[in-house]
């Protein structure tokens, strides 16, 4: 969700105002996902590298995070949205950790949308912690090293129970992954837009989804193989 700071600068306002405005875009996209019956949405809210930003901005982001967790739970429940925070939580204050756990608990039984918010998250961190788990299990004799394969790694990442992402959207004109869900995005379709995150509304989200719908996903196969499979599926349904 890139472009909050630039949006604020363009409007003659402090960077923190851009972050607050960005929360409105989060609400809009979450509600649009529910309307369109999209199963999972993962938002990159705060990376493990973002701690390098000015302390004043980091403090504001943490305050916004606290306020959102407190103020959005009712809205999430009203929309049947389950919240999960992925990332290394130990760097957060104990109060924020409690607020995260409370919000997750209150929304745990919702099923219309799995909303994952990546906070103090990095794709390399995710892979590293998965490897550490594998090593610990192998050293403890609970895992044969010959059983370590791609699935074993996937099972120990931050969200093993959620399908890998189909569509990776980045706003704000940047065209890079920036250490986000690196392993899980191996076959995700990439969509980059110049739209700044506070301006990324339902219509902008719809444009991204329409672009995705026009793509042919081959997963290493040929176009002919995919077309033959689609023909078979159509025949079976009819």
RAMO-V690102 format. One line per field, one symbol per residue. ss: DSSP state (~ for helix, > for strand, _ for the rest). psi: psi as a letter, one per 20 degrees, with the letter a starting at -180 (. if undefined). Layout:
ss=???
psi=???
This chain:
ss=___~~~~~~~____~~~~~~~~~~~~~~~~~~~~~____>>>>>>>>__~~~__~~~~~~~~~~~~~~~~~~~~~~~~__>>>>>>__~~~__~~~~~~~~~~~~~______>>>>>>>>>_~~~~~~~~~~~~~~~~~_____~~~__~~~~~____________>>>>__________________>>>>____~~~__~~~~~~~~~~~~_________~~~~~~~~~~~~~~~_
psi=nqjgghggghjkrqhhhhghhhhhhggggghhgghjkphppppnhoriiiiirphhggggghghgghghgiigghghhjlpppppproihiqqhghghhgggggghjhjqihpoopooplqqhhgggghghhgggghghijipphiioaghgghijahmijpqqqhpopprjiqmrhlkplgghjhjqppopqipqgijnahghghgghhgghiqpohlirrhhgghhghgggghhh.
